[in-house]
């Protein structure tokens, strides 16, 4: 499992009860161990692609979830503007 839209780094410094908010199927993707460690020369898919695929798969709840997170400045602000 890998965080596909928001990473643990994005929520570093948050209280632990907030950090778990990114541990949801909306944010998880499956990648190989080699890809996760960068051993296969590939990197995980870009956030924009994962977001688009997850909105297609799960529906608008993904965007509502992202907008509900307690960021002072959302790291995906520009990306979310394209979604209702």
N, CA, C and O atoms as a GROMACS GRO file, in nm:
protein
  336
    1UNK      N    1   0.084  -0.118   0.000
    1UNK     CA    2   0.000   0.000   0.000
    1UNK      C    3   0.089   0.124   0.000
    1UNK      O    4   0.199   0.125   0.054
    2UNK      N    5   0.037   0.226  -0.062
    2UNK     CA    6   0.112   0.351  -0.073
    2UNK      C    7   0.010   0.464  -0.071
    2UNK      O    8  -0.099   0.452  -0.125
    3UNK      N    9   0.047   0.575  -0.008
    3UNK     CA   10  -0.041   0.691  -0.011
    3UNK      C   11  -0.033   0.751  -0.150
    3UNK      O   12   0.075   0.788  -0.196
    4UNK      N   13  -0.145   0.760  -0.218
    4UNK     CA   14  -0.145   0.801  -0.357
    4UNK      C   15  -0.172   0.948  -0.381
    4UNK      O   16  -0.124   1.004  -0.479
    5UNK      N   17  -0.248   1.012  -0.291
    5UNK     CA   18  -0.283   1.152  -0.312
    5UNK      C   19  -0.211   1.240  -0.209
    5UNK      O   20  -0.144   1.336  -0.246
    6UNK      N   21  -0.225   1.206  -0.084
    6UNK     CA   22  -0.156   1.278   0.023
    6UNK      C   23  -0.060   1.182   0.092
    6UNK      O   24  -0.094   1.067   0.118
    7UNK      N   25   0.059   1.228   0.120
    7UNK     CA   26   0.158   1.144   0.186
    7UNK      C   27   0.166   1.176   0.335
    7UNK      O   28   0.112   1.276   0.382
    8UNK      N   29   0.233   1.089   0.406
    8UNK     CA   30   0.256   1.116   0.550
    8UNK      C   31   0.335   1.244   0.568
    8UNK      O   32   0.320   1.313   0.669
    9UNK      N   33   0.418   1.275   0.473
    9UNK     CA   34   0.495   1.400   0.480
    9UNK      C   35   0.402   1.522   0.476
    9UNK      O   36   0.430   1.624   0.539
   10UNK      N   37   0.293   1.512   0.400
   10UNK     CA   38   0.197   1.623   0.391
   10UNK      C   39   0.132   1.656   0.524
   10UNK      O   40   0.092   1.770   0.548
   11UNK      N   41   0.121   1.556   0.611
   11UNK     CA   42   0.053   1.577   0.739
   11UNK      C   43   0.149   1.571   0.858
   11UNK      O   44   0.107   1.563   0.973
   12UNK      N   45   0.276   1.575   0.829
   12UNK     CA   46   0.377   1.575   0.934
   12UNK      C   47   0.355   1.697   1.024
   12UNK      O   48   0.335   1.808   0.974
   13UNK      N   49   0.359   1.677   1.152
   13UNK     CA   50   0.337   1.786   1.245
   13UNK      C   51   0.194   1.795   1.294
   13UNK      O   52   0.166   1.865   1.392
   14UNK      N   53   0.103   1.725   1.228
   14UNK     CA   54  -0.036   1.720   1.275
   14UNK      C   55  -0.042   1.632   1.398
   14UNK      O   56   0.041   1.543   1.415
   15UNK      N   57  -0.141   1.653   1.485
   15UNK     CA   58  -0.163   1.560   1.596
   15UNK      C   59  -0.196   1.421   1.538
   15UNK      O   60  -0.254   1.410   1.430
   16UNK      N   61  -0.161   1.316   1.611
   16UNK     CA   62  -0.181   1.180   1.561
   16UNK      C   63  -0.327   1.153   1.524
   16UNK      O   64  -0.353   1.083   1.426
   17UNK      N   65  -0.421   1.207   1.600
   17UNK     CA   66  -0.562   1.180   1.567
   17UNK      C   67  -0.602   1.243   1.434
   17UNK      O   68  -0.702   1.202   1.375
   18UNK      N   69  -0.528   1.339   1.387
   18UNK     CA   70  -0.554   1.397   1.254
   18UNK      C   71  -0.479   1.322   1.146
   18UNK      O   72  -0.529   1.306   1.034
   19UNK      N   73  -0.358   1.275   1.177
   19UNK     CA   74  -0.277   1.206   1.076
   19UNK      C   75  -0.346   1.083   1.019
   19UNK      O   76  -0.330   1.051   0.902
   20UNK      N   77  -0.424   1.016   1.102
   20UNK     CA   78  -0.491   0.894   1.055
   20UNK      C   79  -0.599   0.925   0.951
   20UNK      O   80  -0.649   0.834   0.886
   21UNK      N   81  -0.635   1.051   0.936
   21UNK     CA   82  -0.737   1.088   0.838
   21UNK      C   83  -0.696   1.057   0.693
   21UNK      O   84  -0.781   1.049   0.605
   22UNK      N   85  -0.565   1.041   0.669
   22UNK     CA   86  -0.522   1.009   0.533
   22UNK      C   87  -0.519   0.858   0.508
   22UNK      O   88  -0.495   0.814   0.395
   23UNK      N   89  -0.542   0.779   0.612
   23UNK     CA   90  -0.541   0.633   0.598
   23UNK      C   91  -0.682   0.586   0.561
   23UNK      O   92  -0.756   0.532   0.644
   24UNK      N   93  -0.716   0.606   0.437
   24UNK     CA   94  -0.848   0.573   0.385
   24UNK      C   95  -0.832   0.514   0.245
   24UNK      O   96  -0.734   0.543   0.177
   25UNK      N   97  -0.926   0.431   0.201
   25UNK     CA   98  -0.917   0.379   0.064
   25UNK      C   99  -0.911   0.490  -0.041
   25UNK      O  100  -0.856   0.470  -0.150
   26UNK      N  101  -0.966   0.608  -0.009
   26UNK     CA  102  -0.959   0.720  -0.102
   26UNK      C  103  -0.814   0.757  -0.134
   26UNK      O  104  -0.786   0.813  -0.240
   27UNK      N  105  -0.722   0.727  -0.044
   27UNK     CA  106  -0.584   0.772  -0.056
   27UNK      C  107  -0.486   0.659  -0.084
   27UNK      O  108  -0.367   0.685  -0.105
   28UNK      N  109  -0.531   0.535  -0.086
   28UNK     CA  110  -0.439   0.422  -0.098
   28UNK      C  111  -0.432   0.368  -0.240
   28UNK      O  112  -0.533   0.357  -0.310
   29UNK      N  113  -0.311   0.333  -0.280
   29UNK     CA  114  -0.290   0.264  -0.407
   29UNK      C  115  -0.198   0.146  -0.380
   29UNK      O  116  -0.120   0.147  -0.285
   30UNK      N  117  -0.207   0.047  -0.463
   30UNK     CA  118  -0.118  -0.068  -0.453
   30UNK      C  119  -0.003  -0.049  -0.550
   30UNK      O  120  -0.024  -0.023  -0.669
   31UNK      N  121   0.117  -0.062  -0.499
   31UNK     CA  122   0.235  -0.061  -0.585
   31UNK      C  123   0.327  -0.172  -0.536
   31UNK      O  124   0.315  -0.218  -0.423
   32UNK      N  125   0.416  -0.213  -0.620
   32UNK     CA  126   0.508  -0.321  -0.583
   32UNK      C  127   0.608  -0.271  -0.479
   32UNK      O  128   0.632  -0.151  -0.466
   33UNK      N  129   0.666  -0.364  -0.407
   33UNK     CA  130   0.769  -0.331  -0.309
   33UNK      C  131   0.885  -0.257  -0.377
   33UNK      O  132   0.938  -0.160  -0.323
   34UNK      N  133   0.923  -0.304  -0.494
   34UNK     CA  134   1.033  -0.243  -0.567
   34UNK      C  135   1.002  -0.097  -0.603
   34UNK      O  136   1.087  -0.009  -0.591
   35UNK      N  137   0.880  -0.075  -0.647
   35UNK     CA  138   0.840   0.062  -0.683
   35UNK      C  139   0.837   0.150  -0.558
   35UNK      O  140   0.878   0.266  -0.563
   36UNK      N  141   0.789   0.096  -0.448
   36UNK     CA  142   0.783   0.173  -0.324
   36UNK      C  143   0.921   0.214  -0.276
   36UNK      O  144   0.939   0.323  -0.220
   37UNK      N  145   1.018   0.128  -0.298
   37UNK     CA  146   1.155   0.157  -0.256
   37UNK      C  147   1.236   0.225  -0.366
   37UNK      O  148   1.352   0.261  -0.344
   38UNK      N  149   1.177   0.244  -0.482
   38UNK     CA  150   1.247   0.309  -0.592
   38UNK      C  151   1.351   0.219  -0.658
   38UNK      O  152   1.443   0.268  -0.722
   39UNK      N  153   1.336   0.088  -0.643
   39UNK     CA  154   1.435  -0.006  -0.695
   39UNK      C  155   1.412  -0.044  -0.840
   39UNK      O  156   1.501  -0.100  -0.905
   40UNK      N  157   1.294  -0.015  -0.893
   40UNK     CA  158   1.265  -0.055  -1.030
   40UNK      C  159   1.281   0.059  -1.130
   40UNK      O  160   1.249   0.044  -1.248
   41UNK      N  161   1.331   0.172  -1.083
   41UNK     CA  162   1.352   0.286  -1.171
   41UNK      C  163   1.226   0.364  -1.201
   41UNK      O  164   1.230   0.462  -1.276
   42UNK      N  165   1.114   0.322  -1.144
   42UNK     CA  166   0.988   0.392  -1.165
   42UNK      C  167   0.948   0.460  -1.036
   42UNK      O  168   0.987   0.419  -0.927
   43UNK      N  169   0.871   0.564  -1.050
   43UNK     CA  170   0.819   0.630  -0.931
   43UNK      C  171   0.669   0.607  -0.926
   43UNK      O  172   0.608   0.573  -1.028
   44UNK      N  173   0.609   0.625  -0.809
   44UNK     CA  174   0.463   0.611  -0.801
   44UNK      C  175   0.395   0.709  -0.896
   44UNK      O  176   0.454   0.810  -0.933
   45UNK      N  177   0.270   0.680  -0.935
   45UNK     CA  178   0.200   0.770  -1.026
   45UNK      C  179   0.179   0.907  -0.965
   45UNK      O  180   0.169   0.919  -0.843
   46UNK      N  181   0.171   1.011  -1.046
   46UNK     CA  182   0.152   1.147  -0.993
   46UNK      C  183   0.016   1.161  -0.923
   46UNK      O  184  -0.080   1.093  -0.957
   47UNK      N  185   0.013   1.251  -0.827
   47UNK     CA  186  -0.109   1.275  -0.748
   47UNK      C  187  -0.230   1.306  -0.836
   47UNK      O  188  -0.340   1.257  -0.811
   48UNK      N  189  -0.208   1.386  -0.939
   48UNK     CA  190  -0.319   1.426  -1.026
   48UNK      C  191  -0.383   1.304  -1.091
   48UNK      O  192  -0.505   1.296  -1.103
   49UNK      N  193  -0.301   1.209  -1.133
   49UNK     CA  194  -0.354   1.088  -1.197
   49UNK      C  195  -0.430   1.002  -1.096
   49UNK      O  196  -0.538   0.952  -1.125
   50UNK      N  197  -0.372   0.987  -0.976
   50UNK     CA  198  -0.439   0.907  -0.873
   50UNK      C  199  -0.571   0.973  -0.835
   50UNK      O  200  -0.673   0.905  -0.821
   51UNK      N  201  -0.571   1.104  -0.819
   51UNK     CA  202  -0.694   1.176  -0.784
   51UNK      C  203  -0.801   1.153  -0.891
   51UNK      O  204  -0.915   1.120  -0.859
   52UNK      N  205  -0.765   1.170  -1.016
   52UNK     CA  206  -0.862   1.151  -1.126
   52UNK      C  207  -0.916   1.008  -1.127
   52UNK      O  208  -1.036   0.987  -1.144
   53UNK      N  209  -0.828   0.910  -1.109
   53UNK     CA  210  -0.872   0.771  -1.109
   53UNK      C  211  -0.961   0.741  -0.989
   53UNK      O  212  -1.060   0.668  -1.002
   54UNK      N  213  -0.928   0.797  -0.873
   54UNK     CA  214  -1.008   0.770  -0.753
   54UNK      C  215  -1.142   0.841  -0.758
   54UNK      O  216  -1.242   0.788  -0.709
   55UNK      N  217  -1.148   0.960  -0.816
   55UNK     CA  218  -1.277   1.027  -0.834
   55UNK      C  219  -1.364   0.944  -0.928
   55UNK      O  220  -1.484   0.929  -0.906
   56UNK      N  221  -1.304   0.891  -1.033
   56UNK     CA  222  -1.378   0.804  -1.126
   56UNK      C  223  -1.426   0.677  -1.055
   56UNK      O  224  -1.539   0.633  -1.076
   57UNK      N  225  -1.341   0.619  -0.972
   57UNK     CA  226  -1.371   0.493  -0.907
   57UNK      C  227  -1.467   0.510  -0.787
   57UNK      O  228  -1.563   0.434  -0.773
   58UNK      N  229  -1.441   0.610  -0.702
   58UNK     CA  230  -1.516   0.626  -0.577
   58UNK      C  231  -1.621   0.736  -0.582
   58UNK      O  232  -1.712   0.739  -0.499
   59UNK      N  233  -1.609   0.827  -0.676
   59UNK     CA  234  -1.705   0.936  -0.687
   59UNK      C  235  -1.660   1.063  -0.617
   59UNK      O  236  -1.545   1.072  -0.574
   60UNK      N  237  -1.749   1.162  -0.606
   60UNK     CA  238  -1.714   1.293  -0.553
   60UNK      C  239  -1.680   1.294  -0.404
   60UNK      O  240  -1.632   1.395  -0.352
   61UNK      N  241  -1.703   1.183  -0.336
   61UNK     CA  242  -1.665   1.175  -0.194
   61UNK      C  243  -1.516   1.195  -0.174
   61UNK      O  244  -1.473   1.241  -0.068
   62UNK      N  245  -1.436   1.160  -0.273
   62UNK     CA  246  -1.291   1.178  -0.263
   62UNK      C  247  -1.258   1.327  -0.248
   62UNK      O  248  -1.178   1.366  -0.163
   63UNK      N  249  -1.320   1.408  -0.330
   63UNK     CA  250  -1.294   1.553  -0.325
   63UNK      C  251  -1.347   1.612  -0.195
   63UNK      O  252  -1.283   1.697  -0.134
   64UNK      N  253  -1.466   1.568  -0.153
   64UNK     CA  254  -1.520   1.616  -0.024
   64UNK      C  255  -1.426   1.581   0.090
   64UNK      O  256  -1.402   1.663   0.178
   65UNK      N  257  -1.374   1.458   0.089
   65UNK     CA  258  -1.278   1.416   0.192
   65UNK      C  259  -1.154   1.506   0.190
   65UNK      O  260  -1.111   1.554   0.295
   66UNK      N  261  -1.099   1.530   0.073
   66UNK     CA  262  -0.979   1.614   0.063
   66UNK      C  263  -1.005   1.755   0.116
   66UNK      O  264  -0.922   1.812   0.187
   67UNK      N  265  -1.118   1.811   0.080
   67UNK     CA  266  -1.151   1.947   0.124
   67UNK      C  267  -1.181   1.954   0.273
   67UNK      O  268  -1.171   2.061   0.333
   68UNK      N  269  -1.216   1.843   0.334
   68UNK     CA  270  -1.251   1.842   0.476
   68UNK      C  271  -1.128   1.836   0.568
   68UNK      O  272  -1.140   1.858   0.688
   69UNK      N  273  -1.013   1.807   0.511
   69UNK     CA  274  -0.893   1.792   0.594
   69UNK      C  275  -0.846   1.928   0.648
   69UNK      O  276  -0.856   2.029   0.579
   70UNK      N  277  -0.796   1.929   0.771
   70UNK     CA  278  -0.764   2.055   0.839
   70UNK      C  279  -0.629   2.118   0.802
   70UNK      O  280  -0.548   2.148   0.889
   71UNK      N  281  -0.606   2.138   0.672
   71UNK     CA  282  -0.483   2.204   0.629
   71UNK      C  283  -0.496   2.354   0.648
   71UNK      O  284  -0.603   2.411   0.627
   72UNK      N  285  -0.386   2.419   0.687
   72UNK     CA  286  -0.383   2.566   0.686
   72UNK      C  287  -0.374   2.613   0.542
   72UNK      O  288  -0.442   2.708   0.501
   73UNK      N  289  -0.291   2.546   0.465
   73UNK     CA  290  -0.278   2.573   0.322
   73UNK      C  291  -0.276   2.436   0.253
   73UNK      O  292  -0.178   2.362   0.264
   74UNK      N  293  -0.381   2.404   0.182
   74UNK     CA  294  -0.395   2.270   0.124
   74UNK      C  295  -0.291   2.248   0.014
   74UNK      O  296  -0.279   2.330  -0.076
   75UNK      N  297  -0.215   2.137   0.021
   75UNK     CA  298  -0.113   2.111  -0.080
   75UNK      C  299  -0.171   2.082  -0.219
   75UNK      O  300  -0.098   2.085  -0.318
   76UNK      N  301  -0.299   2.053  -0.227
   76UNK     CA  302  -0.362   2.023  -0.356
   76UNK      C  303  -0.459   2.130  -0.400
   76UNK      O  304  -0.544   2.105  -0.486
   77UNK      N  305  -0.448   2.248  -0.343
   77UNK     CA  306  -0.542   2.357  -0.371
   77UNK      C  307  -0.564   2.376  -0.521
   77UNK      O  308  -0.679   2.378  -0.566
   78UNK      N  309  -0.460   2.390  -0.598
   78UNK     CA  310  -0.473   2.412  -0.742
   78UNK      C  311  -0.536   2.293  -0.813
   78UNK      O  312  -0.613   2.310  -0.907
   79UNK      N  313  -0.504   2.175  -0.769
   79UNK     CA  314  -0.557   2.054  -0.830
   79UNK      C  315  -0.707   2.038  -0.801
   79UNK      O  316  -0.782   1.992  -0.887
   80UNK      N  317  -0.748   2.075  -0.682
   80UNK     CA  318  -0.889   2.060  -0.642
   80UNK      C  319  -0.981   2.159  -0.711
   80UNK      O  320  -1.102   2.136  -0.719
   81UNK      N  321  -0.926   2.269  -0.760
   81UNK     CA  322  -1.009   2.371  -0.826
   81UNK      C  323  -1.079   2.315  -0.950
   81UNK      O  324  -1.182   2.368  -0.992
   82UNK      N  325  -1.025   2.210  -1.007
   82UNK     CA  326  -1.085   2.151  -1.127
   82UNK      C  327  -1.202   2.058  -1.098
   82UNK      O  328  -1.262   2.003  -1.190
   83UNK      N  329  -1.234   2.040  -0.970
   83UNK     CA  330  -1.342   1.947  -0.932
   83UNK      C  331  -1.454   2.024  -0.861
   83UNK      O  332  -1.428   2.116  -0.783
   84UNK      N  333  -1.578   1.985  -0.889
   84UNK     CA  334  -1.692   2.053  -0.822
   84UNK      C  335  -1.700   2.017  -0.674
   84UNK      O  336  -1.789   2.064  -0.603
   0.00000   0.00000   0.00000
